[in-house]
């Protein structure tokens, strides 16, 4: 896939196994290409899922649907578990089908400090700042313990 914005970057020289410069098949122009990603796992948080792994993303899907298809295996975390009939009644609203999913985990507010429309519509600014600080200081495990288990 062609990627814009890498000209002048040293990433091309540093990662030749990942980035390549080649002639465009559509013109004589040279383009930077990137090797397709095939992650082992994708973990995607959704608003609704059933026990089999059918998942529904309400609102913007961003890259989540693509990740579920690119990954070898997908884990769905969900705000709530709904009956399978919900998916049978409106199959076009299924964002991720069951056959791409290895596990479903019910995790209310699992996207925090981010957004999960319509349940919580704004970013938790204090939580996001704490998350960023934990990453900068190399204390992500401590942060995760604090927010998931309520201890620090």
TINU-462511 format. One record per residue: residue number from 1; residue in three letters; z, x, y of N, C-alpha, C in turn. Coordinates in pm, whole numbers. Layout:
! residues N
node nr: NUM&rest: ALA&n_w: Z&n_u: X&n_v: Y&ca_w: Z&ca_u: X&ca_v: Y&c_w: Z&c_u: X&c_v: Y
...
END
This chain:
! residues 152
node nr: 1&rest: UNK&n_w: 0&n_u: 84&n_v: -117&ca_w: 0&ca_u: 0&ca_v: 0&c_w: 0&c_u: 89&c_v: 123
node nr: 2&rest: UNK&n_w: -81&n_u: 55&n_v: 221&ca_w: -84&ca_u: 130&ca_v: 346&c_w: 38&c_u: 101&c_v: 431
node nr: 3&rest: UNK&n_w: 89&n_u: 206&n_v: 494&ca_w: 210&ca_u: 193&ca_v: 576&c_w: 183&c_u: 252&c_v: 713
node nr: 4&rest: UNK&n_w: 200&n_u: 171&n_v: 817&ca_w: 184&ca_u: 222&ca_v: 952&c_w: 313&c_u: 286&c_v: 1000
node nr: 5&rest: UNK&n_w: 305&n_u: 364&n_v: 1104&ca_w: 425&ca_u: 418&ca_v: 1167&c_w: 478&c_u: 547&c_v: 1109
node nr: 6&rest: UNK&n_w: 412&n_u: 604&n_v: 1010&ca_w: 462&ca_u: 729&ca_v: 953&c_w: 390&c_u: 853&c_v: 1006
node nr: 7&rest: UNK&n_w: 281&n_u: 833&n_v: 1082&ca_w: 211&ca_u: 949&ca_v: 1138&c_w: 305&c_u: 1023&c_v: 1232
node nr: 8&rest: UNK&n_w: 312&n_u: 1153&n_v: 1216&ca_w: 400&ca_u: 1235&ca_v: 1299&c_w: 537&c_u: 1253&c_v: 1236
node nr: 9&rest: UNK&n_w: 566&n_u: 1181&n_v: 1130&ca_w: 694&ca_u: 1193&ca_v: 1061&c_w: 687&c_u: 1306&c_v: 959
node nr: 10&rest: UNK&n_w: 799&n_u: 1368&n_v: 931&ca_w: 801&ca_u: 1471&ca_v: 827&c_w: 826&c_u: 1412&c_v: 688
node nr: 11&rest: UNK&n_w: 839&n_u: 1280&n_v: 678&ca_w: 862&ca_u: 1217&ca_v: 548&c_w: 746&c_u: 1240&c_v: 452
node nr: 12&rest: UNK&n_w: 625&n_u: 1242&n_v: 505&ca_w: 507&ca_u: 1260&ca_v: 420&c_w: 512&c_u: 1396&c_v: 350
node nr: 13&rest: UNK&n_w: 547&n_u: 1499&n_v: 423&ca_w: 555&ca_u: 1634&ca_v: 365&c_w: 679&c_u: 1649&c_v: 275
node nr: 14&rest: UNK&n_w: 788&n_u: 1584&n_v: 312&ca_w: 911&ca_u: 1598&ca_v: 235&c_w: 908&c_u: 1520&c_v: 103
node nr: 15&rest: UNK&n_w: 833&n_u: 1412&n_v: 98&ca_w: 831&ca_u: 1328&ca_v: -22&c_w: 688&c_u: 1301&c_v: -70
node nr: 16&rest: UNK&n_w: 614&n_u: 1408&n_v: -107&ca_w: 474&ca_u: 1388&ca_v: -148&c_w: 459&c_u: 1303&c_v: -275
node nr: 17&rest: UNK&n_w: 564&n_u: 1293&n_v: -354&ca_w: 557&ca_u: 1209&ca_v: -474&c_w: 566&c_u: 1060&c_v: -439
node nr: 18&rest: UNK&n_w: 606&n_u: 1031&n_v: -314&ca_w: 626&ca_u: 893&ca_v: -271&c_w: 521&c_u: 849&c_v: -168
node nr: 19&rest: UNK&n_w: 487&n_u: 940&n_v: -75&ca_w: 390&ca_u: 912&ca_v: 30&c_w: 264&c_u: 995&c_v: 9
node nr: 20&rest: UNK&n_w: 149&n_u: 935&n_v: 26&ca_w: 21&ca_u: 1005&ca_v: 14&c_w: -69&c_u: 964&c_v: 130
node nr: 21&rest: UNK&n_w: -148&n_u: 1060&n_v: 178&ca_w: -250&ca_u: 1030&ca_v: 278&c_w: -383&c_u: 1024&c_v: 205
node nr: 22&rest: UNK&n_w: -457&n_u: 916&n_v: 228&ca_w: -587&ca_u: 901&ca_v: 162&c_w: -682&c_u: 820&c_v: 249
node nr: 23&rest: UNK&n_w: -806&n_u: 822&n_v: 213&ca_w: -909&ca_u: 748&ca_v: 287&c_w: -895&c_u: 599&c_v: 255
node nr: 24&rest: UNK&n_w: -899&n_u: 518&n_v: 357&ca_w: -892&ca_u: 373&ca_v: 340&c_w: -1014&c_u: 325&c_v: 263
node nr: 25&rest: UNK&n_w: -997&n_u: 231&n_v: 170&ca_w: -1114&ca_u: 177&ca_v: 99&c_w: -1197&c_u: 84&c_v: 188
node nr: 26&rest: UNK&n_w: -1146&n_u: 52&n_v: 307&ca_w: -1214&ca_u: -41&ca_v: 396&c_w: -1284&c_u: 25&c_v: 514
node nr: 27&rest: UNK&n_w: -1249&n_u: 153&n_v: 539&ca_w: -1310&ca_u: 226&ca_v: 652&c_w: -1301&c_u: 376&c_v: 622
node nr: 28&rest: UNK&n_w: -1348&n_u: 457&n_v: 716&ca_w: -1337&ca_u: 602&ca_v: 700&c_w: -1202&c_u: 655&c_v: 748
node nr: 29&rest: UNK&n_w: -1118&n_u: 567&n_v: 793&ca_w: -988&ca_u: 604&ca_v: 849&c_w: -893&c_u: 653&c_v: 738
node nr: 30&rest: UNK&n_w: -813&n_u: 755&n_v: 772&ca_w: -708&ca_u: 799&ca_v: 681&c_w: -585&c_u: 712&c_v: 701
node nr: 31&rest: UNK&n_w: -520&n_u: 677&n_v: 589&ca_w: -401&ca_u: 594&ca_v: 593&c_w: -290&c_u: 658&c_v: 510
node nr: 32&rest: UNK&n_w: -167&n_u: 626&n_v: 546&ca_w: -52&ca_u: 670&ca_v: 467&c_w: -22&c_u: 559&c_v: 366
node nr: 33&rest: UNK&n_w: -11&n_u: 595&n_v: 240&ca_w: 22&ca_u: 498&ca_v: 137&c_w: 159&c_u: 531&c_v: 79
node nr: 34&rest: UNK&n_w: 221&n_u: 431&n_v: 23&ca_w: 353&ca_u: 449&ca_v: -37&c_w: 348&c_u: 396&c_v: -180
node nr: 35&rest: UNK&n_w: 413&n_u: 466&n_v: -268&ca_w: 419&ca_u: 428&ca_v: -408&c_w: 496&c_u: 296&c_v: -420
node nr: 36&rest: UNK&n_w: 451&n_u: 208&n_v: -505&ca_w: 518&ca_u: 79&ca_v: -527&c_w: 659&c_u: 102&c_v: -581
node nr: 37&rest: UNK&n_w: 753&n_u: 27&n_v: -527&ca_w: 891&ca_u: 36&ca_v: -573&c_w: 910&c_u: -55&c_v: -694
node nr: 38&rest: UNK&n_w: 982&n_u: -7&n_v: -792&ca_w: 1016&ca_u: -86&ca_v: -912&c_w: 1164&c_u: -63&c_v: -940
node nr: 39&rest: UNK&n_w: 1252&n_u: -130&n_v: -863&ca_w: 1395&ca_u: -109&ca_v: -883&c_w: 1441&c_u: -161&c_v: -1019
node nr: 40&rest: UNK&n_w: 1544&n_u: -100&n_v: -1073&ca_w: 1601&ca_u: -148&ca_v: -1199&c_w: 1663&c_u: -286&c_v: -1179
node nr: 41&rest: UNK&n_w: 1734&n_u: -302&n_v: -1069&ca_w: 1808&ca_u: -426&ca_v: -1042&c_w: 1784&c_u: -475&c_v: -900
node nr: 42&rest: UNK&n_w: 1783&n_u: -606&n_v: -883&ca_w: 1791&ca_u: -671&ca_v: -753&c_w: 1912&c_u: -764&c_v: -761
node nr: 43&rest: UNK&n_w: 1993&n_u: -763&n_v: -657&ca_w: 2104&ca_u: -857&ca_v: -646&c_w: 2076&c_u: -940&c_v: -522
node nr: 44&rest: UNK&n_w: 2059&n_u: -1069&n_v: -542&ca_w: 2016&ca_u: -1159&ca_v: -435&c_w: 2118&c_u: -1271&c_v: -420
node nr: 45&rest: UNK&n_w: 2160&n_u: -1294&n_v: -296&ca_w: 2252&ca_u: -1404&ca_v: -267&c_w: 2173&c_u: -1525&c_v: -220
node nr: 46&rest: UNK&n_w: 2199&n_u: -1641&n_v: -281&ca_w: 2128&ca_u: -1765&ca_v: -248&c_w: 2227&c_u: -1877&c_v: -220
node nr: 47&rest: UNK&n_w: 2176&n_u: -1985&n_v: -166&ca_w: 2261&ca_u: -2100&ca_v: -137&c_w: 2290&c_u: -2184&c_v: -261
node nr: 48&rest: UNK&n_w: 2191&n_u: -2198&n_v: -349&ca_w: 2207&ca_u: -2283&ca_v: -468&c_w: 2142&c_u: -2218&c_v: -589
node nr: 49&rest: UNK&n_w: 2209&n_u: -2232&n_v: -704&ca_w: 2152&ca_u: -2188&ca_v: -831&c_w: 2205&c_u: -2279&c_v: -941
node nr: 50&rest: UNK&n_w: 2133&n_u: -2283&n_v: -1052&ca_w: 2184&ca_u: -2356&ca_v: -1167&c_w: 2233&c_u: -2256&c_v: -1272
node nr: 51&rest: UNK&n_w: 2289&n_u: -2307&n_v: -1379&ca_w: 2348&ca_u: -2220&ca_v: -1481&c_w: 2246&c_u: -2132&c_v: -1552
node nr: 52&rest: UNK&n_w: 2119&n_u: -2166&n_v: -1545&ca_w: 2016&ca_u: -2090&ca_v: -1613&c_w: 1956&c_u: -1978&c_v: -1528
node nr: 53&rest: UNK&n_w: 1982&n_u: -1983&n_v: -1397&ca_w: 1929&ca_u: -1880&ca_v: -1309&c_w: 1823&c_u: -1926&c_v: -1212
node nr: 54&rest: UNK&n_w: 1781&n_u: -2051&n_v: -1219&ca_w: 1693&ca_u: -2103&ca_v: -1115&c_w: 1768&c_u: -2093&c_v: -983
node nr: 55&rest: UNK&n_w: 1703&n_u: -2043&n_v: -880&ca_w: 1771&ca_u: -2021&ca_v: -752&c_w: 1689&c_u: -2076&c_v: -638
node nr: 56&rest: UNK&n_w: 1761&n_u: -2125&n_v: -539&ca_w: 1697&ca_u: -2184&ca_v: -421&c_w: 1751&c_u: -2114&c_v: -296
node nr: 57&rest: UNK&n_w: 1659&n_u: -2063&n_v: -215&ca_w: 1694&ca_u: -2004&ca_v: -87&c_w: 1657&c_u: -2105&c_v: 20
node nr: 58&rest: UNK&n_w: 1757&n_u: -2153&n_v: 92&ca_w: 1735&ca_u: -2251&ca_v: 199&c_w: 1722&c_u: -2173&c_v: 329
node nr: 59&rest: UNK&n_w: 1611&n_u: -2186&n_v: 396&ca_w: 1589&ca_u: -2109&ca_v: 518&c_w: 1500&c_u: -1989&c_v: 490
node nr: 60&rest: UNK&n_w: 1512&n_u: -1886&n_v: 570&ca_w: 1427&ca_u: -1767&ca_v: 558&c_w: 1454&c_u: -1691&c_v: 429
node nr: 61&rest: UNK&n_w: 1347&n_u: -1655&n_v: 360&ca_w: 1360&ca_u: -1584&ca_v: 233&c_w: 1362&c_u: -1432&c_v: 251
node nr: 62&rest: UNK&n_w: 1314&n_u: -1384&n_v: 366&ca_w: 1302&ca_u: -1241&ca_v: 392&c_w: 1238&c_u: -1172&c_v: 272
node nr: 63&rest: UNK&n_w: 1294&n_u: -1063&n_v: 222&ca_w: 1234&ca_u: -990&ca_v: 111&c_w: 1290&c_u: -1031&c_v: -25
node nr: 64&rest: UNK&n_w: 1382&n_u: -1128&n_v: -29&ca_w: 1452&ca_u: -1160&ca_v: -153&c_w: 1360&c_u: -1205&c_v: -266
node nr: 65&rest: UNK&n_w: 1264&n_u: -1291&n_v: -237&ca_w: 1172&ca_u: -1338&ca_v: -340&c_w: 1090&c_u: -1221&c_v: -394
node nr: 66&rest: UNK&n_w: 1041&n_u: -1135&n_v: -305&ca_w: 964&ca_u: -1018&ca_v: -350&c_w: 1050&c_u: -925&c_v: -436
node nr: 67&rest: UNK&n_w: 1175&n_u: -905&n_v: -396&ca_w: 1265&ca_u: -819&ca_v: -474&c_w: 1285&c_u: -874&c_v: -615
node nr: 68&rest: UNK&n_w: 1299&n_u: -1005&n_v: -628&ca_w: 1320&ca_u: -1064&ca_v: -760&c_w: 1199&c_u: -1042&c_v: -851
node nr: 69&rest: UNK&n_w: 1082&n_u: -1031&n_v: -792&ca_w: 962&ca_u: -1008&ca_v: -873&c_w: 938&c_u: -860&c_v: -900
node nr: 70&rest: UNK&n_w: 981&n_u: -774&n_v: -810&ca_w: 960&ca_u: -630&ca_v: -826&c_w: 1060&c_u: -568&c_v: -923
node nr: 71&rest: UNK&n_w: 1182&n_u: -618&n_v: -922&ca_w: 1288&ca_u: -557&ca_v: -1002&c_w: 1270&c_u: -585&c_v: -1151
node nr: 72&rest: UNK&n_w: 1318&n_u: -493&n_v: -1232&ca_w: 1315&ca_u: -513&ca_v: -1376&c_w: 1409&c_u: -626&c_v: -1417
node nr: 73&rest: UNK&n_w: 1523&n_u: -635&n_v: -1347&ca_w: 1621&ca_u: -740&ca_v: -1375&c_w: 1683&c_u: -786&c_v: -1244
node nr: 74&rest: UNK&n_w: 1721&n_u: -914&n_v: -1237&ca_w: 1779&ca_u: -971&ca_v: -1116&c_w: 1911&c_u: -1041&c_v: -1147
node nr: 75&rest: UNK&n_w: 2008&n_u: -1020&n_v: -1060&ca_w: 2134&ca_u: -1093&ca_v: -1064&c_w: 2136&c_u: -1182&c_v: -941
node nr: 76&rest: UNK&n_w: 2167&n_u: -1308&n_v: -962&ca_w: 2179&ca_u: -1404&ca_v: -852&c_w: 2326&c_u: -1427&c_v: -823
node nr: 77&rest: UNK&n_w: 2366&n_u: -1410&n_v: -697&ca_w: 2496&ca_u: -1458&ca_v: -653&c_w: 2468&c_u: -1581&c_v: -569
node nr: 78&rest: UNK&n_w: 2553&n_u: -1682&n_v: -581&ca_w: 2522&ca_u: -1809&ca_v: -517&c_w: 2644&c_u: -1870&c_v: -450
node nr: 79&rest: UNK&n_w: 2617&n_u: -1941&n_v: -342&ca_w: 2723&ca_u: -2016&ca_v: -272&c_w: 2778&c_u: -2124&c_v: -364
node nr: 80&rest: UNK&n_w: 2688&n_u: -2193&n_v: -436&ca_w: 2735&ca_u: -2298&ca_v: -526&c_w: 2640&c_u: -2318&c_v: -642
node nr: 81&rest: UNK&n_w: 2698&n_u: -2362&n_v: -753&ca_w: 2623&ca_u: -2395&ca_v: -872&c_w: 2586&c_u: -2543&c_v: -864
node nr: 82&rest: UNK&n_w: 2459&n_u: -2574&n_v: -885&ca_w: 2413&ca_u: -2713&ca_v: -882&c_w: 2353&c_u: -2749&c_v: -1017
node nr: 83&rest: UNK&n_w: 2338&n_u: -2877&n_v: -1041&ca_w: 2283&ca_u: -2927&ca_v: -1165&c_w: 2135&c_u: -2891&c_v: -1178
node nr: 84&rest: UNK&n_w: 2091&n_u: -2863&n_v: -1297&ca_w: 1952&ca_u: -2825&ca_v: -1322&c_w: 1855&c_u: -2936&c_v: -1279
node nr: 85&rest: UNK&n_w: 1898&n_u: -3061&n_v: -1285&ca_w: 1812&ca_u: -3171&ca_v: -1243&c_w: 1769&c_u: -3159&c_v: -1097
node nr: 86&rest: UNK&n_w: 1853&n_u: -3095&n_v: -1016&ca_w: 1817&ca_u: -3072&ca_v: -875&c_w: 1688&c_u: -2993&c_v: -867
node nr: 87&rest: UNK&n_w: 1672&n_u: -2894&n_v: -953&ca_w: 1552&ca_u: -2811&ca_v: -954&c_w: 1434&c_u: -2886&c_v: -1016
node nr: 88&rest: UNK&n_w: 1461&n_u: -2969&n_v: -1115&ca_w: 1355&ca_u: -3046&ca_v: -1179&c_w: 1298&c_u: -3151&c_v: -1084
node nr: 89&rest: UNK&n_w: 1381&n_u: -3205&n_v: -995&ca_w: 1336&ca_u: -3306&ca_v: -900&c_w: 1246&c_u: -3248&c_v: -791
node nr: 90&rest: UNK&n_w: 1272&n_u: -3123&n_v: -751&ca_w: 1194&ca_u: -3057&ca_v: -646&c_w: 1159&c_u: -2914&c_v: -688
node nr: 91&rest: UNK&n_w: 1073&n_u: -2899&n_v: -787&ca_w: 1044&ca_u: -2766&ca_v: -841&c_w: 982&c_u: -2668&c_v: -741
node nr: 92&rest: UNK&n_w: 912&n_u: -2719&n_v: -640&ca_w: 850&ca_u: -2630&ca_v: -541&c_w: 953&c_u: -2559&c_v: -455
node nr: 93&rest: UNK&n_w: 1076&n_u: -2608&n_v: -454&ca_w: 1180&ca_u: -2543&ca_v: -375&c_w: 1253&c_u: -2433&c_v: -452
node nr: 94&rest: UNK&n_w: 1211&n_u: -2407&n_v: -574&ca_w: 1271&ca_u: -2300&ca_v: -652&c_w: 1215&c_u: -2167&c_v: -603
node nr: 95&rest: UNK&n_w: 1302&n_u: -2086&n_v: -544&ca_w: 1260&ca_u: -1956&ca_v: -488&c_w: 1250&c_u: -1850&c_v: -596
node nr: 96&rest: UNK&n_w: 1345&n_u: -1853&n_v: -689&ca_w: 1349&ca_u: -1756&ca_v: -799&c_w: 1364&c_u: -1835&c_v: -929
node nr: 97&rest: UNK&n_w: 1268&n_u: -1827&n_v: -1021&ca_w: 1279&ca_u: -1900&ca_v: -1147&c_w: 1371&c_u: -1830&c_v: -1247
node nr: 98&rest: UNK&n_w: 1426&n_u: -1908&n_v: -1337&ca_w: 1526&ca_u: -1861&ca_v: -1434&c_w: 1481&c_u: -1741&c_v: -1516
node nr: 99&rest: UNK&n_w: 1352&n_u: -1731&n_v: -1549&ca_w: 1307&ca_u: -1625&ca_v: -1639&c_w: 1308&c_u: -1486&c_v: -1575
node nr: 100&rest: UNK&n_w: 1331&n_u: -1479&n_v: -1443&ca_w: 1345&ca_u: -1350&ca_v: -1376&c_w: 1492&c_u: -1308&c_v: -1362
node nr: 101&rest: UNK&n_w: 1584&n_u: -1393&n_v: -1407&ca_w: 1726&ca_u: -1375&ca_v: -1377&c_w: 1805&c_u: -1340&c_v: -1502
node nr: 102&rest: UNK&n_w: 1889&n_u: -1237&n_v: -1491&ca_w: 1977&ca_u: -1194&ca_v: -1600&c_w: 2113&c_u: -1261&c_v: -1595
node nr: 103&rest: UNK&n_w: 2163&n_u: -1288&n_v: -1474&ca_w: 2298&ca_u: -1345&ca_v: -1460&c_w: 2309&c_u: -1422&c_v: -1330
node nr: 104&rest: UNK&n_w: 2398&n_u: -1522&n_v: -1331&ca_w: 2431&ca_u: -1600&ca_v: -1211&c_w: 2581&c_u: -1589&c_v: -1190
node nr: 105&rest: UNK&n_w: 2620&n_u: -1556&n_v: -1066&ca_w: 2760&ca_u: -1541&ca_v: -1032&c_w: 2789&c_u: -1628&c_v: -910
node nr: 106&rest: UNK&n_w: 2887&n_u: -1717&n_v: -921&ca_w: 2924&ca_u: -1803&ca_v: -808&c_w: 3014&c_u: -1722&c_v: -715
node nr: 107&rest: UNK&n_w: 2966&n_u: -1702&n_v: -592&ca_w: 3038&ca_u: -1622&ca_v: -493&c_w: 3030&c_u: -1692&c_v: -357
node nr: 108&rest: UNK&n_w: 3117&n_u: -1792&n_v: -333&ca_w: 3115&ca_u: -1856&ca_v: -201&c_w: 3139&c_u: -1753&c_v: -91
node nr: 109&rest: UNK&n_w: 3062&n_u: -1763&n_v: 17&ca_w: 3066&ca_u: -1669&ca_v: 130&c_w: 3029&c_u: -1526&c_v: 88
node nr: 110&rest: UNK&n_w: 2946&n_u: -1516&n_v: -15&ca_w: 2908&ca_u: -1385&ca_v: -68&c_w: 2816&c_u: -1303&c_v: 20
node nr: 111&rest: UNK&n_w: 2759&n_u: -1363&n_v: 123&ca_w: 2672&ca_u: -1288&ca_v: 213&c_w: 2747&c_u: -1234&c_v: 334
node nr: 112&rest: UNK&n_w: 2872&n_u: -1269&n_v: 349&ca_w: 2948&ca_u: -1223&ca_v: 466&c_w: 2964&c_u: -1073&c_v: 460
node nr: 113&rest: UNK&n_w: 2959&n_u: -1004&n_v: 571&ca_w: 2967&ca_u: -1052&ca_v: 708&c_w: 2832&c_u: -1098&c_v: 765
node nr: 114&rest: UNK&n_w: 2730&n_u: -1109&n_v: 681&ca_w: 2600&ca_u: -1157&ca_v: 727&c_w: 2595&c_u: -1308&c_v: 733
node nr: 115&rest: UNK&n_w: 2474&n_u: -1362&n_v: 733&ca_w: 2449&ca_u: -1505&ca_v: 750&c_w: 2401&c_u: -1564&c_v: 618
node nr: 116&rest: UNK&n_w: 2439&n_u: -1688&n_v: 592&ca_w: 2385&ca_u: -1764&ca_v: 479&c_w: 2367&c_u: -1908&c_v: 524
node nr: 117&rest: UNK&n_w: 2254&n_u: -1931&n_v: 592&ca_w: 2223&ca_u: -2064&ca_v: 644&c_w: 2222&c_u: -2166&c_v: 531
node nr: 118&rest: UNK&n_w: 2268&n_u: -2287&n_v: 549&ca_w: 2332&ca_u: -2346&ca_v: 665&c_w: 2484&c_u: -2335&c_v: 662
node nr: 119&rest: UNK&n_w: 2538&n_u: -2271&n_v: 560&ca_w: 2684&ca_u: -2266&ca_v: 543&c_w: 2754&c_u: -2192&c_v: 655
node nr: 120&rest: UNK&n_w: 2706&n_u: -2074&n_v: 691&ca_w: 2758&ca_u: -2002&ca_v: 806&c_w: 2639&c_u: -1941&c_v: 877
node nr: 121&rest: UNK&n_w: 2625&n_u: -1977&n_v: 1004&ca_w: 2502&ca_u: -1953&ca_v: 1079&c_w: 2507&c_u: -1832&c_v: 1172
node nr: 122&rest: UNK&n_w: 2621&n_u: -1768&n_v: 1182&ca_w: 2631&ca_u: -1653&ca_v: 1272&c_w: 2688&c_u: -1533&c_v: 1196
node nr: 123&rest: UNK&n_w: 2650&n_u: -1417&n_v: 1241&ca_w: 2702&ca_u: -1293&ca_v: 1183&c_w: 2847&c_u: -1276&c_v: 1225
node nr: 124&rest: UNK&n_w: 2929&n_u: -1233&n_v: 1131&ca_w: 3068&ca_u: -1198&ca_v: 1162&c_w: 3065&c_u: -1059&c_v: 1227
node nr: 125&rest: UNK&n_w: 3064&n_u: -1055&n_v: 1360&ca_w: 3046&ca_u: -929&ca_v: 1433&c_w: 3156&c_u: -828&c_v: 1401
node nr: 126&rest: UNK&n_w: 3279&n_u: -874&n_v: 1392&ca_w: 3390&ca_u: -783&ca_v: 1360&c_w: 3375&c_u: -728&c_v: 1218
node nr: 127&rest: UNK&n_w: 3339&n_u: -816&n_v: 1126&ca_w: 3318&ca_u: -773&ca_v: 988&c_w: 3201&c_u: -677&c_v: 975
node nr: 128&rest: UNK&n_w: 3093&n_u: -701&n_v: 1050&ca_w: 2977&ca_u: -613&ca_v: 1045&c_w: 3011&c_u: -475&c_v: 1101
node nr: 129&rest: UNK&n_w: 3091&n_u: -473&n_v: 1208&ca_w: 3132&ca_u: -346&ca_v: 1267&c_w: 3219&c_u: -268&c_v: 1167
node nr: 130&rest: UNK&n_w: 3311&n_u: -337&n_v: 1100&ca_w: 3397&ca_u: -272&ca_v: 1000&c_w: 3314&c_u: -218&c_v: 884
node nr: 131&rest: UNK&n_w: 3213&n_u: -293&n_v: 843&ca_w: 3124&ca_u: -250&ca_v: 735&c_w: 3048&c_u: -123&c_v: 777
node nr: 132&rest: UNK&n_w: 2991&n_u: -124&n_v: 896&ca_w: 2918&ca_u: -7&ca_v: 946&c_w: 3008&c_u: 115&c_v: 958
node nr: 133&rest: UNK&n_w: 3128&n_u: 95&n_v: 1006&ca_w: 3224&ca_u: 205&ca_v: 1020&c_w: 3260&c_u: 263&c_v: 883
node nr: 134&rest: UNK&n_w: 3280&n_u: 175&n_v: 785&ca_w: 3314&ca_u: 221&ca_v: 650&c_w: 3201&c_u: 307&c_v: 592
node nr: 135&rest: UNK&n_w: 3078&n_u: 269&n_v: 617&ca_w: 2964&ca_u: 347&ca_v: 568&c_w: 2963&c_u: 484&c_v: 636
node nr: 136&rest: UNK&n_w: 2978&n_u: 486&n_v: 770&ca_w: 2977&ca_u: 612&ca_v: 844&c_w: 3086&c_u: 707&c_v: 796
node nr: 137&rest: UNK&n_w: 3202&n_u: 652&n_v: 764&ca_w: 3316&ca_u: 735&ca_v: 725&c_w: 3322&c_u: 761&c_v: 574
node nr: 138&rest: UNK&n_w: 3225&n_u: 710&n_v: 498&ca_w: 3226&ca_u: 730&ca_v: 354&c_w: 3338&c_u: 655&c_v: 284
node nr: 139&rest: UNK&n_w: 3377&n_u: 540&n_v: 340&ca_w: 3489&ca_u: 462&ca_v: 286&c_w: 3444&c_u: 323&c_v: 241
node nr: 140&rest: UNK&n_w: 3325&n_u: 314&n_v: 187&ca_w: 3271&ca_u: 184&ca_v: 148&c_w: 3355&c_u: 120&c_v: 38
node nr: 141&rest: UNK&n_w: 3400&n_u: 199&n_v: -60&ca_w: 3480&ca_u: 142&ca_v: -169&c_w: 3609&c_u: 80&c_v: -117
node nr: 142&rest: UNK&n_w: 3673&n_u: 147&n_v: -21&ca_w: 3795&ca_u: 92&ca_v: 37&c_w: 3766&c_u: -38&c_v: 112
node nr: 143&rest: UNK&n_w: 3658&n_u: -40&n_v: 187&ca_w: 3618&ca_u: -159&ca_v: 260&c_w: 3594&c_u: -275&c_v: 163
node nr: 144&rest: UNK&n_w: 3518&n_u: -249&n_v: 56&ca_w: 3487&ca_u: -354&ca_v: -40&c_w: 3613&c_u: -407&c_v: -108
node nr: 145&rest: UNK&n_w: 3704&n_u: -318&n_v: -141&ca_w: 3832&ca_u: -361&ca_v: -199&c_w: 3907&c_u: -453&c_v: -104
node nr: 146&rest: UNK&n_w: 3908&n_u: -414&n_v: 21&ca_w: 3980&ca_u: -494&ca_v: 121&c_w: 3919&c_u: -632&c_v: 137
node nr: 147&rest: UNK&n_w: 3787&n_u: -642&n_v: 147&ca_w: 3725&ca_u: -772&ca_v: 172&c_w: 3715&c_u: -859&c_v: 47
node nr: 148&rest: UNK&n_w: 3708&n_u: -798&n_v: -70&ca_w: 3692&ca_u: -880&ca_v: -192&c_w: 3825&c_u: -912&c_v: -257
node nr: 149&rest: UNK&n_w: 3924&n_u: -827&n_v: -239&ca_w: 4052&ca_u: -850&ca_v: -305&c_w: 4166&c_u: -870&c_v: -206
node nr: 150&rest: UNK&n_w: 4134&n_u: -862&n_v: -77&ca_w: 4236&ca_u: -886&ca_v: 25&c_w: 4343&c_u: -780&c_v: 35
node nr: 151&rest: UNK&n_w: 4308&n_u: -661&n_v: -10&ca_w: 4404&ca_u: -550&ca_v: 2&c_w: 4331&c_u: -427&c_v: 52
node nr: 152&rest: UNK&n_w: 4403&n_u: -336&n_v: 109&ca_w: 4336&ca_u: -221&ca_v: 164&c_w: 4378&c_u: -91&c_v: 115
END
